[in-house]
Amino acid sequence: MPFYVYDRGDLNAQLETYELERMAHLRNRVRLPPSPAEIARMEEALHWPTAYLSGAEFHHVARAVNLGSLWAAFDANVDARLKRLKLTRRAFNARKLQGLRIIARELIRRRVPIR
């Protein structure tokens, strides 16, 4: 992207709306690409909810685990999303924690190595 030169009026308007701070934060962000080993571990972990929470009785906990991970990855407003789903944060966190415990228990039971 080309570098845009802002005049004083633009900078003042950005300062009032906190846009200037947001842009400075984005410009100062360093993103390191993942290694092939990290990508392989991620792909393995993405499979765990479907492998260990596939039964109909686990529908709600699997959805909570997947949505919680997705919202964390995109830094989403969790409260707004839960309000749209008509679900309390406490119920959502309880379901997500239950799903994560089931996954952890199965990983231990199957002796999946830690990498």
N, C-alpha and C positions, 0 to 999 in steps of 0.2 A: 504494500500500500504506500502511496506517496505521502510524504509528511505535509500536513496542512498547517499553515501559519495562521494563528488566531489573532484577531485584533483585540484591543482592550475591552470593547463592548462584549465580544464573545466570551472572553475570560470572566468578566464580571457576572454575566448571565449564568455561566457554568458554575461559578463559585456559589451563587445563590441557591442553585438546585442540587448542589453536591455532585454534580457531574464531573467537575474537575478532579475531585478526590477519587472518584470511581475510575476515571481514565488513567490517572497516575498509578493507581493500584494495578490495573490491567497491563500497563506498560512495564511495570517493574516485576512482573511475574516471569519466572523462568520455568520452562517445561522441559524435563528430561524425557526422552523417549524410552519406553520400557525395553528391557533386554528380551531376547527370544525365550530365555528360561522363565522370566516373569510372565510373559504372554502365555506360555504353556501352563503354568500354575493357575493363571486366571481362567483359562478355558476349562481346566479341570474343576475348579471351584464353581464355575457357572453351571456345571452339570449336577452338582450336589442337591439342590432343591428338587429337581425333577427326579433324581434317582432315589432320594430318601423320603420325599414328601409327596409321592405320586398317588397315594390312595385317596378315595373320596372323603375320608374322615379328616384328611390333612389339607383340604382345599383352602380354608381360611388362614391357616398358619403359613402355607406355601405362598399365598398371595401377599401376606404381610412381610415375609422375608424378602420376596422379590421386589415389592414396592419400596420397602425400606432401603434396600441396596440401590435401587434406581434413583430414588430421591436424594440419597446421600451423594451419588455420583454426579448428579446435575445440580447439587446445592439448591434443591427446591424448597419452597415454603411448605413445610410439613403440615403445619396447622391449617393452612388454607386447603391443602389436598384432603386432609382428614375431614374437614368440615364438608367438603363436597361429597365425600363418601358417607357422611353422617355417622362417623365413628369417633369415639373419644381417643385421646392420645394414650390413656392408660390401657384401654382395651387393645389398641393397635400394638403397643409395646409388649403387652402380655402375649399376644399371638406371635409376634416376631421372636420373642425370647423363647417361647415354647418350640417354635420351628428350629431355631438355632441349636437348642439343646438336643432335639431329636437328631439333627444332622451330626452334631458333635458325638453323640452316643453311638451312632452308626459308624462314624469314622474310627472311633476307638475300637468298637466291636470287630470291625473288618481289618483292623491294624493297618490303616492307610498311613504310609510313612510321612513324616513331617519334612518338608523341603523348604 
